[in-house]
Amino acid sequence: MRERLESGRPPSVTLVSLLLIAAGAVGLVYHVTELNPRQSLESDIVWVSLVRVLGIVAGVFMLRGHNWARVLAMAWIAFHVAISFLHSRQQVVMHAMVLAVFAFSLFRSAANQYFRAEAG
């Protein structure tokens, strides 16, 4: 089954997965350097790091064909759109565009077929 999943993975799913893994890893490394052990767990860095880890998890498991990871990836980017409203209009537009690209890439018929293979 693993060979079938690897050979049937659409390039768009691979690209989105690798983007999530890269964004999560780079962000995690960046934010972990800000972590101060003397601060309590109330620090925003802990929560930001958790969000980064979720991005990595979504990317890795989408590469393996898990449908739940596709849903997690969409929730991850939708969360970024939502928090963008606390920042600038440009961030909202940029994250909304990324959300649209994710949705297009992850819910095309080829992607649906790829993720459906995991269930079967």
PLY file of the C-alpha trace (Angstrom):
ply
format ascii 1.0
element vertex 120
property float x
property float y
property float z
element edge 119
property int vertex1
property int vertex2
end_header
0.00 0.00 0.00
2.89 2.37 0.75
4.13 2.13 -2.85
0.65 2.92 -4.12
0.45 6.01 -1.92
3.88 7.28 -2.92
3.34 6.76 -6.62
-0.17 8.25 -6.49
0.65 11.36 -4.47
-0.14 14.48 -6.48
2.76 16.95 -6.70
0.54 19.66 -5.20
0.06 17.59 -2.04
3.81 17.03 -1.84
4.48 20.74 -2.25
1.95 21.83 0.39
3.25 19.14 2.77
6.85 20.24 2.34
5.87 23.90 2.77
4.13 23.07 6.05
7.11 21.08 7.29
9.55 23.84 6.31
7.44 26.69 7.72
6.89 24.78 10.93
10.55 23.84 11.35
11.92 27.29 10.56
9.37 28.96 12.80
9.99 26.48 15.59
13.76 27.01 15.51
13.24 30.79 15.42
10.81 30.84 18.34
12.63 28.29 20.49
15.61 30.65 20.59
13.28 33.17 22.29
12.22 30.68 24.97
13.29 31.72 28.43
13.26 28.85 30.96
12.67 31.35 33.77
9.31 32.34 32.29
6.24 30.31 33.08
4.30 28.28 30.53
2.06 31.32 30.06
4.55 32.58 27.53
3.16 33.06 24.02
6.27 31.35 22.66
5.08 28.00 23.98
1.73 28.33 22.18
3.34 29.63 19.00
5.73 26.68 19.07
2.82 24.27 19.49
1.18 25.74 16.38
4.46 25.26 14.49
4.63 21.62 15.60
1.05 21.09 14.38
2.12 22.38 10.96
4.98 19.89 10.87
2.69 17.05 11.95
0.15 17.94 9.26
2.85 18.02 6.58
4.44 14.73 7.57
1.17 12.84 7.78
-0.17 14.30 4.55
2.91 12.87 2.83
1.84 9.53 4.28
-1.70 9.93 2.92
-3.64 10.53 6.13
-6.86 12.41 5.47
-7.05 13.86 8.99
-3.75 15.62 8.31
-5.32 17.41 5.34
-8.03 18.71 7.67
-5.37 19.75 10.20
-3.46 21.60 7.47
-6.59 23.54 6.52
-7.30 24.37 10.16
-3.67 25.46 10.59
-3.78 27.95 7.74
-7.32 29.10 8.64
-6.01 29.86 12.13
-3.28 31.97 10.55
-5.87 33.89 8.53
-7.83 34.56 11.72
-4.85 35.83 13.71
-3.77 37.94 10.74
-6.71 40.20 11.49
-4.81 41.28 14.61
-1.96 42.49 12.43
-2.01 44.10 9.00
-4.33 43.96 6.02
-1.42 42.65 3.94
-1.03 39.67 6.26
-4.75 38.92 6.01
-4.58 39.01 2.22
-1.43 36.92 2.07
-2.71 34.25 4.46
-6.08 34.18 2.68
-4.28 33.58 -0.61
-2.28 30.75 0.95
-5.54 29.31 2.32
-7.01 29.37 -1.19
-3.93 27.63 -2.62
-4.06 25.00 0.13
-7.77 24.38 -0.48
-7.28 24.12 -4.23
-4.26 21.83 -3.87
-5.65 19.58 -1.16
-9.21 19.16 -2.39
-8.73 18.59 -6.12
-9.94 15.26 -7.44
-6.40 13.81 -7.58
-5.81 14.80 -3.95
-9.19 13.42 -2.91
-8.28 10.13 -4.55
-4.87 10.09 -2.85
-6.34 10.70 0.60
-9.16 8.23 -0.02
-6.56 5.49 -0.73
-5.44 5.74 2.90
-8.92 4.81 4.13
-9.24 1.83 1.78
0 1
1 2
2 3
3 4
4 5
5 6
6 7
7 8
8 9
9 10
10 11
11 12
12 13
13 14
14 15
15 16
16 17
17 18
18 19
19 20
20 21
21 22
22 23
23 24
24 25
25 26
26 27
27 28
28 29
29 30
30 31
31 32
32 33
33 34
34 35
35 36
36 37
37 38
38 39
39 40
40 41
41 42
42 43
43 44
44 45
45 46
46 47
47 48
48 49
49 50
50 51
51 52
52 53
53 54
54 55
55 56
56 57
57 58
58 59
59 60
60 61
61 62
62 63
63 64
64 65
65 66
66 67
67 68
68 69
69 70
70 71
71 72
72 73
73 74
74 75
75 76
76 77
77 78
78 79
79 80
80 81
81 82
82 83
83 84
84 85
85 86
86 87
87 88
88 89
89 90
90 91
91 92
92 93
93 94
94 95
95 96
96 97
97 98
98 99
99 100
100 101
101 102
102 103
103 104
104 105
105 106
106 107
107 108
108 109
109 110
110 111
111 112
112 113
113 114
114 115
115 116
116 117
117 118
118 119
